[in-house]
Amino acid sequence: MRIISKRFLAGALAVMSAVSVSGVIGVLFNTEVTAVFAEKEQMWAVSVDGETVGACSTMEEASEVLQEFLDRYTTTDAESVAFLQDVELFEMNMDEDILTTADDLSRILDPESENSEYALDVLTEREVTEHRVTECEVEYYDTVELYRGELQVTREGTDREEDVTMRIEYLNGGEILRTDLYSTVTVEGEAQLVARGITEKPVTASYGEYIWPAEGVITSDFGYRTVSVGSSNHKGIDIAGEFNSDIIAADGGEVIFAGVNGGYGNMVKIRHDNGTVTFYAHCNSLCVSEGERVARGQTIARMGSTGVSTGTHLHFEVRVNDVAQDPVDYLP
């Protein structure tokens, strides 16, 4: 394409010394100027929001530039793919100072271009169905059968399940919005029922946690031991302390035995509210009777050395379903 410039007009005026003015003008308009307008090229331009940004020699070439961006963000299940900007493709005479190659046009329109003010944005919409599980609700009701602060599940709940179809929108490949369209319930679900205690807890109730039943030091651990007196399979721990010092209930509960029990000597057994039983043996004297309810920390006996014993101490056991456990695992 040729453009008439000031230099071209100055050269044309010099010719006027040899020919008439009308002759020069005739030459100019009949040759050079006519050639300039004849050489103006028809191209296919692209505009973004009303502003022309570039052109290609054919409509197909310009269309391919735009289609490449749409294809980049098209998925097999896409409902629609479109530019957010108003993009137009039209035919024009190349009399503007714009980019005229497909590569340049692609560079400035590319959605991933960080420095171009004409970078396009592609919005992709998909419809997707997912299986959604909603955790069951919990419904509480009061009962006098439990102590205040206690909870008990009386009916297990079931989660609600549904297939949800949603529209998902992506901007240049990145998700920006999800909108639920409709759903099909597959499992209705049912609330979990939980009983909540309202009865005041008595002082003799169990806490479910133990405290140390006596002051002293452990002189024999739970389990196998080599001894000349007593069992080699030690079912509790021995806590040595001062003679006649207090022995207290490790937790609240009911005294189910208080008396002499063979090698255990003077002994107290307490059954706690969760069914576990604690033994307190070799006592010098007992301070409670069978059938009595005792509170955690209440004095139940005095330390001594009755039964099969080699010195003043408390033999302390913890039994779950009548199976001896290591008491240390239950003590703070």
Phi, psi and chi 1 to 4 in degrees:
 res  aa     phi    psi   chi1   chi2   chi3   chi4
   1 MET       -  134.3  178.0  176.6  179.1      -
   2 ARG  -109.1  143.8  -59.0  178.7   62.3 -175.0
   3 ILE  -122.6  130.6  -59.3  175.2      -      -
   4 ILE   -69.2  128.1  -61.9  176.7      -      -
   5 SER  -121.2  172.8   63.8      -      -      -
   6 LYS   -62.7  -36.4  -67.8 -179.8  179.1  178.9
   7 ARG   -63.5  -40.8  179.9  179.0  -60.0  175.5
   8 PHE   -63.1  -40.1  171.0   77.9      -      -
   9 LEU   -69.4  -36.5  -68.2  175.9      -      -
  10 ALA   -63.0  -40.5      -      -      -      -
  11 GLY   -65.2  -37.0      -      -      -      -
  12 ALA   -66.6  -35.3      -      -      -      -
  13 LEU   -67.0  -32.6  -68.1  174.5      -      -
  14 ALA   -64.0  -29.2      -      -      -      -
  15 VAL   -69.2  -21.0  178.2      -      -      -
  16 MET   -66.3  -17.2  -65.1  175.8   62.8      -
  17 SER   -71.1  -20.5   59.2      -      -      -
  18 ALA  -105.0  -18.1      -      -      -      -
  19 VAL  -134.3  168.5  -63.4      -      -      -
  20 SER   -72.8  158.1   67.8      -      -      -
  21 VAL   -59.3  -44.9  173.0      -      -      -
  22 SER   -64.1  -31.3   60.1      -      -      -
  23 GLY   -67.1  -41.5      -      -      -      -
  24 VAL   -63.8  -46.7  170.9      -      -      -
  25 ILE   -60.0  -38.4  -65.2  175.7      -      -
  26 GLY   -62.8  -41.4      -      -      -      -
  27 VAL   -62.3  -47.2  171.0      -      -      -
  28 LEU   -58.3  -52.1  -72.6  173.8      -      -
  29 PHE   -76.2  -25.3  -79.4   90.1      -      -
  30 ASN   -86.1  -16.9  -69.4  -29.1      -      -
  31 THR  -119.0  -79.1   56.9      -      -      -
  32 GLU   -63.0  -53.2  -66.0  -66.7  -22.9      -
  33 VAL   -62.2  -43.3  175.4      -      -      -
  34 THR   -59.6  -39.3  -58.0      -      -      -
  35 ALA   -65.4  -39.2      -      -      -      -
  36 VAL   -60.3  -50.8  168.0      -      -      -
  37 PHE   -66.3  -31.6  -76.6  104.3      -      -
  38 ALA   -68.7  -27.6      -      -      -      -
  39 GLU   -87.7   -5.4  -68.2  177.6    7.3      -
  40 LYS   -58.9  129.5  -79.0 -171.0  175.3 -179.7
  41 GLU   -97.0  134.5 -173.4  177.6    0.3      -
  42 GLN   -81.7  125.1  -69.8  -70.1  109.3      -
  43 MET  -134.3  170.4  -59.6 -169.3   74.1      -
  44 TRP  -108.2  115.6  -75.2   86.7      -      -
  45 ALA   -99.3  157.9      -      -      -      -
  46 VAL  -119.3  129.1  175.2      -      -      -
  47 SER  -116.2  146.4   68.0      -      -      -
  48 VAL  -122.1  115.9  176.8      -      -      -
  49 ASP    52.8   42.9  -69.8  -24.7      -      -
  50 GLY    86.9   -4.2      -      -      -      -
  51 GLU  -109.4  124.4 -177.1  175.0   -6.4      -
  52 THR   -73.5  127.5  -57.0      -      -      -
  53 VAL  -117.7  -14.6  -63.5      -      -      -
  54 GLY   177.5  172.4      -      -      -      -
  55 ALA  -151.8  159.5      -      -      -      -
  56 CYS  -128.2  162.4  -63.9      -      -      -
  57 SER   -71.1  -25.7   57.9      -      -      -
  58 THR  -130.6  158.5   65.8      -      -      -
  59 MET   -64.9  -38.0  179.2  178.6   67.2      -
  60 GLU   -62.0  -40.8  -69.9   76.0   10.4      -
  61 GLU   -65.9  -43.3 -169.5  175.3   22.0      -
  62 ALA   -66.8  -39.7      -      -      -      -
  63 SER   -63.8  -38.7  -63.4      -      -      -
  64 GLU   -62.9  -36.6  -73.4  178.6    3.3      -
  65 VAL   -60.7  -47.1  171.0      -      -      -
  66 LEU   -70.0  -40.5  -62.3  175.1      -      -
  67 GLN   -65.7  -30.5 -170.4   62.4   44.9      -
  68 GLU   -61.1  -37.3 -171.0  -81.6  -33.1      -
  69 PHE   -70.1  -39.4  -59.8  139.1      -      -
  70 LEU   -66.0  -42.9  -63.3  175.9      -      -
  71 ASP   -63.1  -33.1  -68.8  -16.5      -      -
  72 ARG   -58.4  -34.0 -177.2 -174.8  -58.2  173.9
  73 TYR  -112.3   19.2  -57.8  109.5      -      -
  74 THR   -94.0  128.0  -61.2      -      -      -
  75 THR  -108.6  165.7   59.9      -      -      -
  76 THR   -64.4  -26.0   55.6      -      -      -
  77 ASP  -108.0   19.5   58.6   -9.7      -      -
  78 ALA   -69.0  133.9      -      -      -      -
  79 GLU   -82.4  -36.9  -67.9  -69.0  -42.0      -
  80 SER  -157.5  151.0   65.1      -      -      -
  81 VAL  -139.1  122.1 -175.9      -      -      -
  82 ALA  -154.3  159.3      -      -      -      -
  83 PHE   -79.0  144.0  -64.2  115.7      -      -
  84 LEU   -75.7  -32.8  -76.1 -174.9      -      -
  85 GLN   -79.1  162.9  -64.9   90.9  -20.1      -
  86 ASP   -83.1  104.0 -178.1   15.8      -      -
  87 VAL  -109.8  127.9  179.5      -      -      -
  88 GLU  -127.6  148.5  -66.6 -174.5    5.3      -
  89 LEU  -122.1  122.8 -178.3   61.2      -      -
  90 PHE  -147.9  161.3   58.6   94.0      -      -
  91 GLU   -90.5  141.9 -166.3  174.1   17.2      -
  92 MET  -155.0  160.0   66.3  174.4  -70.3      -
  93 ASN   -83.3  136.0  -68.9  -36.3      -      -
  94 MET   -78.2   78.7  -78.8  -55.8  -62.1      -
  95 ASP  -119.3   20.1   55.4   -1.4      -      -
  96 GLU  -120.4  156.2  -64.9 -173.8   30.3      -
  97 ASP   -87.8   82.2 -175.4   16.9      -      -
  98 ILE  -130.5  167.3   59.9  174.2      -      -
  99 LEU   -68.2  141.9  -59.3  173.1      -      -
 100 THR  -129.5   23.5   57.9      -      -      -
 101 THR  -127.1  151.2   70.3      -      -      -
 102 ALA   -63.1  -37.2      -      -      -      -
 103 ASP   -64.4  -44.8  -71.7  -18.8      -      -
 104 ASP   -64.2  -41.3  -71.7  -21.6      -      -
 105 LEU   -63.3  -42.7 -173.5   61.5      -      -
 106 SER   -63.4  -38.4  176.9      -      -      -
 107 ARG   -63.5  -43.5  175.1  176.6   50.4   80.2
 108 ILE   -82.6  -20.9   64.6  168.9      -      -
 109 LEU   -93.6  -13.0  -65.1  179.5      -      -
 110 ASP   -55.5  124.3 -165.8  -38.7      -      -
 111 PRO   -58.4  -22.2  -25.9   35.5      -      -
 112 GLU   -91.8    2.1  -63.0  179.7    4.5      -
 113 SER   -72.4  129.1  175.0      -      -      -
 114 GLU   -93.3  -15.8  -63.2 -179.5   -4.1      -
 115 ASN  -115.5    5.3  -58.9  -44.4      -      -
 116 SER  -103.3  130.5  173.9      -      -      -
 117 GLU   -74.4  -11.3   60.7  178.7  -49.0      -
 118 TYR  -104.5    8.3  -58.3  111.2      -      -
 119 ALA   -57.3  130.5      -      -      -      -
 120 LEU   -83.0  158.4  -64.0  173.9      -      -
 121 ASP  -118.3  131.3  -69.8  -48.2      -      -
 122 VAL  -110.5  124.0  178.9      -      -      -
 123 LEU  -102.1  122.1 -179.4   68.6      -      -
 124 THR  -113.1  134.7  -55.0      -      -      -
 125 GLU  -119.5  132.8  -66.4 -175.8  -11.9      -
 126 ARG  -127.3  151.2  -60.0  169.9   57.4 -143.1
 127 GLU  -108.6  122.5  -80.1 -164.7   10.4      -
 128 VAL  -129.2  139.5  176.5      -      -      -
 129 THR  -111.8  127.6  -61.0      -      -      -
 130 GLU  -127.1  152.3   70.4  173.4   14.8      -
 131 HIS   -87.3  120.7 -172.6   67.6      -      -
 132 ARG  -115.7  133.0 -172.8  176.0  -61.6  173.7
 133 VAL  -115.5  125.2  178.0      -      -      -
 134 THR  -109.2  123.5  -56.4      -      -      -
 135 GLU   -59.6  141.1 -172.3  174.1  -11.8      -
 136 CYS   -64.3  151.5   68.9      -      -      -
 137 GLU   -76.3  161.5  -63.4  180.0   -8.1      -
 138 VAL  -118.5  124.2  179.3      -      -      -
 139 GLU  -112.4  129.5  -64.5 -179.9    0.4      -
 140 TYR  -104.3  147.9  -64.3   90.7      -      -
 141 TYR  -143.0  150.7   66.0   94.6      -      -
 142 ASP   -85.2  146.5  -65.2  -22.1      -      -
 143 THR  -145.6  144.0  177.1      -      -      -
 144 VAL   -83.0   -7.9  -64.3      -      -      -
 145 GLU   -79.9   -7.7  -63.6  179.7   -1.8      -
 146 LEU  -122.4  152.2  -63.0  175.3      -      -
 147 TYR   -74.4  154.8  -64.4  133.8      -      -
 148 ARG   -58.2  131.3 -170.5  177.2  -61.8  -82.7
 149 GLY    96.5  -13.8      -      -      -      -
 150 GLU   -92.0  143.2  -68.2 -178.2  -21.7      -
 151 LEU  -126.2  146.4  -60.2  174.1      -      -
 152 GLN  -144.4  125.6 -179.1  179.6   -8.4      -
 153 VAL   -74.6  121.5  176.4      -      -      -
 154 THR  -105.3  -15.1   57.2      -      -      -
 155 ARG  -151.2  123.6 -174.5 -176.6   73.5 -171.8
 156 GLU   -71.4  138.8  -66.9  -68.7  -12.2      -
 157 GLY   -89.8  168.4      -      -      -      -
 158 THR  -126.1  142.8   53.6      -      -      -
 159 ASP   -75.5  149.8  -63.5  -23.6      -      -
 160 ARG   -83.1  133.9  176.2 -175.3  174.7   88.4
 161 GLU  -125.2  140.0  -61.7 -176.0   33.6      -
 162 GLU  -154.4  153.4   56.3 -172.6  -31.4      -
 163 ASP   -98.9  116.8  -66.5  -33.3      -      -
 164 VAL  -110.2  125.0 -179.7      -      -      -
 165 THR   -97.3  128.5  -60.8      -      -      -
 166 MET  -133.8  157.0   68.7 -170.7   78.5      -
 167 ARG   -98.9  127.7  177.5 -174.3  -64.7  111.3
 168 ILE  -113.9  128.2  -54.1  179.1      -      -
 169 GLU  -108.3  137.9  -63.4 -179.4   15.9      -
 170 TYR  -123.8  137.6  -56.5   83.7      -      -
 171 LEU  -110.9  113.0 -178.0   62.9      -      -
 172 ASN    52.5   41.0  -61.3  -23.9      -      -
 173 GLY    90.7  -12.6      -      -      -      -
 174 GLY  -101.3  132.7      -      -      -      -
 175 GLU   -66.6  134.8 -177.3  177.5  -36.3      -
 176 ILE  -124.7  -20.9   58.3  172.3      -      -
 177 LEU  -159.3  140.0 -179.2   64.9      -      -
 178 ARG  -123.6  132.8  -70.7 -169.4  173.6 -150.6
 179 THR  -131.4  119.9  -55.5      -      -      -
 180 ASP   -69.1  133.5  -70.7   -8.8      -      -
 181 LEU  -101.1  -53.5  -59.0  177.8      -      -
 182 TYR  -160.5  165.4   57.0   88.9      -      -
 183 SER  -144.1  157.0   64.6      -      -      -
 184 THR  -124.7  117.4  -58.0      -      -      -
 185 VAL   -76.6  128.1  176.8      -      -      -
 186 THR  -103.2  -30.7   56.8      -      -      -
 187 VAL  -136.9  122.2  178.1      -      -      -
 188 GLU   -64.9  -38.8  -79.0  -68.8  -11.1      -
 189 GLY    86.9  157.9      -      -      -      -
 190 GLU  -146.0  139.5 -170.6  174.4   43.2      -
 191 ALA   -69.0  147.8      -      -      -      -
 192 GLN   -82.7  134.6 -178.4 -175.7   66.7      -
 193 LEU  -100.8  131.3  -66.0 -177.3      -      -
 194 VAL  -130.1  123.4  178.8      -      -      -
 195 ALA   -80.2  137.1      -      -      -      -
 196 ARG  -120.9  120.0  179.3  170.2   48.8 -159.2
 197 GLY   -69.3  141.8      -      -      -      -
 198 ILE  -125.6   -0.6   59.5  173.0      -      -
 199 THR   -81.6  133.9  -60.0      -      -      -
 200 GLU   -66.2  135.8  -68.8  -62.9  -26.5      -
 201 LYS   -78.0  126.4 -164.9  170.3 -170.4  176.3
 202 PRO   -72.2  159.9   26.0  -33.8      -      -
 203 VAL   -65.6  -22.1  -66.0      -      -      -
 204 THR   -89.1    0.3   57.7      -      -      -
 205 ALA   -71.0  155.3      -      -      -      -
 206 SER   -80.4  145.3  -60.9      -      -      -
 207 TYR   -90.9  -18.6  -73.8   81.7      -      -
 208 GLY    85.4    3.2      -      -      -      -
 209 GLU  -134.1  145.6  -61.7  176.3  -11.5      -
 210 TYR  -101.0  152.0  -65.4  140.3      -      -
 211 ILE  -114.7  165.0   59.5  174.6      -      -
 212 TRP   -65.9  132.3  -77.2   87.7      -      -
 213 PRO   -82.1   -8.8   28.9  -34.4      -      -
 214 ALA  -161.8  159.5      -      -      -      -
 215 GLU   -91.4  138.2  -67.6 -175.3   -1.3      -
 216 GLY   154.6 -162.1      -      -      -      -
 217 VAL  -124.1  149.7  -64.8      -      -      -
 218 ILE   -77.2  121.4  -63.1  177.2      -      -
 219 THR  -106.6  -11.9   55.4      -      -      -
 220 SER  -151.1  126.5 -175.9      -      -      -
 221 ASP   -85.6  174.0  -65.7  -38.9      -      -
 222 PHE   -75.1  141.5  174.3   83.9      -      -
 223 GLY   107.1 -158.8      -      -      -      -
 224 TYR   -67.4  141.5  177.7   79.1      -      -
 225 ARG  -152.8  156.5   62.9  179.8  180.0  174.3
 226 THR  -102.3  111.0  -57.7      -      -      -
 227 VAL  -139.0  156.2  -67.9      -      -      -
 228 SER   -93.5  -19.5   56.8      -      -      -
 229 VAL  -128.5  133.7  177.1      -      -      -
 230 GLY    93.2 -175.9      -      -      -      -
 231 SER   -82.3  142.2  172.5      -      -      -
 232 SER   -78.8  -19.2   60.3      -      -      -
 233 ASN  -102.9   88.1 -178.8   19.7      -      -
 234 HIS   -75.2  120.0 -159.7 -147.2      -      -
 235 LYS   -93.5    7.2  -65.7 -177.0  178.7 -179.6
 236 GLY  -153.1 -156.3      -      -      -      -
 237 ILE  -125.5  151.0   58.1  173.5      -      -
 238 ASP  -104.2  126.9  -70.2  -16.8      -      -
 239 ILE  -114.4  110.7  -56.9  173.2      -      -
 240 ALA   -86.9  132.7      -      -      -      -
 241 GLY  -149.2 -166.2      -      -      -      -
 242 GLU   -75.0  143.7  -66.0 -175.5    6.0      -
 243 PHE   -60.6  134.5  177.8   76.6      -      -
 244 ASN    70.0   13.4 -135.7   33.5      -      -
 245 SER   -74.1  163.6   58.6      -      -      -
 246 ASP   -70.6  139.9  -71.3  -13.3      -      -
 247 ILE  -114.0  127.1  -62.9  171.9      -      -
 248 ILE  -116.3  158.8   61.5  175.7      -      -
 249 ALA   -69.5  128.1      -      -      -      -
 250 ALA   -68.1  -24.7      -      -      -      -
 251 ASP  -158.9  163.2 -162.9    6.2      -      -
 252 GLY   -69.5  154.9      -      -      -      -
 253 GLY   166.3 -163.6      -      -      -      -
 254 GLU  -108.3  133.2  178.9 -173.9   -1.2      -
 255 VAL   -74.0  115.6  177.0      -      -      -
 256 ILE  -103.2   -7.5   59.5  173.8      -      -
 257 PHE  -157.0  137.8 -179.5   85.0      -      -
 258 ALA  -151.8  105.1      -      -      -      -
 259 GLY   169.9 -159.7      -      -      -      -
 260 VAL   -93.3  134.1  179.3      -      -      -
 261 ASN  -137.0   78.8 -173.2    1.0      -      -
 262 GLY    50.2 -127.3      -      -      -      -
 263 GLY   -66.4  -16.6      -      -      -      -
 264 TYR   -73.8  -16.0  -78.1  109.6      -      -
 265 GLY    68.0 -147.7      -      -      -      -
 266 ASN   -68.0  128.4  -67.0  -31.7      -      -
 267 MET  -144.6  147.0  177.8 -177.6 -174.9      -
 268 VAL  -124.3  136.2  174.1      -      -      -
 269 LYS  -119.4  134.0  -65.4 -178.1 -176.8 -179.7
 270 ILE  -122.9  126.9  -60.1  175.7      -      -
 271 ARG   -97.2  126.0 -178.1  171.7   56.0 -137.5
 272 HIS   -94.0  167.2  -53.5  -75.2      -      -
 273 ASP   -61.9  -23.7  -65.3  -15.8      -      -
 274 ASN   -90.5    4.9   61.7    1.5      -      -
 275 GLY    95.6  -13.2      -      -      -      -
 276 THR   -71.4  155.5   62.2      -      -      -
 277 VAL  -128.3  137.0  177.5      -      -      -
 278 THR  -113.9  141.8   49.7      -      -      -
 279 PHE  -109.4  141.4  -69.7   14.1      -      -
 280 TYR  -132.2  107.2  -49.9   77.8      -      -
 281 ALA  -122.7  168.3      -      -      -      -
 282 HIS    66.6   25.8  -55.8  -51.9      -      -
 283 CYS   -69.6  150.5  -55.5      -      -      -
 284 ASN   -74.3  -43.1 -179.1   51.4      -      -
 285 SER  -151.0  160.4   59.6      -      -      -
 286 LEU  -110.3  146.4  -53.9 -179.1      -      -
 287 CYS  -115.8    1.3  -55.5      -      -      -
 288 VAL  -132.4  167.7  -67.1      -      -      -
 289 SER  -123.7  157.8  -57.7      -      -      -
 290 GLU   -60.9  137.3 -174.4  174.4  -33.6      -
 291 GLY    92.3  -10.3      -      -      -      -
 292 GLU   -79.3  143.9 -176.2  178.4  -16.8      -
 293 ARG   -92.2  133.6  -64.7  -80.5  -52.7 -176.0
 294 VAL  -123.7  153.7  -65.0      -      -      -
 295 ALA   -96.7  155.4      -      -      -      -
 296 ARG   -60.4  131.2 -178.5  168.6   71.1  164.9
 297 GLY    89.0   -4.9      -      -      -      -
 298 GLN   -75.2  140.3  178.3 -179.9  -27.8      -
 299 THR   -70.0  126.0  -61.0      -      -      -
 300 ILE  -117.3  -16.4   58.4  173.5      -      -
 301 ALA  -165.2  176.8      -      -      -      -
 302 ARG  -120.8  143.4  -51.7  -71.0 -178.9 -177.0
 303 MET   -70.9  138.5 -169.2  176.1  -65.7      -
 304 GLY  -154.1 -149.2      -      -      -      -
 305 SER  -148.9   47.6 -175.0      -      -      -
 306 THR   -87.3  163.9   58.3      -      -      -
 307 GLY    74.8 -152.7      -      -      -      -
 308 VAL   -83.6   99.4  179.9      -      -      -
 309 SER  -149.3  147.3  172.5      -      -      -
 310 THR  -108.3    5.4   57.6      -      -      -
 311 GLY   173.3  169.9      -      -      -      -
 312 THR   -66.7  120.6  -59.6      -      -      -
 313 HIS  -169.6  168.0   71.1  -79.1      -      -
 314 LEU  -108.8  126.4  165.3   66.0      -      -
 315 HIS   -93.1  117.9  173.1   82.4      -      -
 316 PHE  -118.6  127.7  177.5   63.2      -      -
 317 GLU  -123.7  153.5  -69.4 -173.5   21.7      -
 318 VAL  -126.0  124.1  174.5      -      -      -
 319 ARG  -122.5  130.9  -64.4 -153.9  177.3 -165.8
 320 VAL  -116.7  118.3  177.6      -      -      -
 321 ASN    54.7   38.5  -63.5  -36.8      -      -
 322 ASP    64.8   18.7 -156.8   31.7      -      -
 323 VAL  -107.7  123.6  177.7      -      -      -
 324 ALA   -65.7  134.4      -      -      -      -
 325 GLN  -116.1  160.4  -49.2  -68.5  -42.0      -
 326 ASP   -71.8  112.8 -172.1  -13.9      -      -
 327 PRO   -58.5  -28.7  -24.8   35.9      -      -
 328 VAL   -59.7  -31.4  172.3      -      -      -
 329 ASP   -68.0  -15.5  -65.7  -21.8      -      -
 330 TYR  -109.1   -5.5  -66.8   81.4      -      -
 331 LEU  -100.2  149.6  -65.9  169.7      -      -
 332 PRO   -70.1      -   26.1  -33.0      -      -
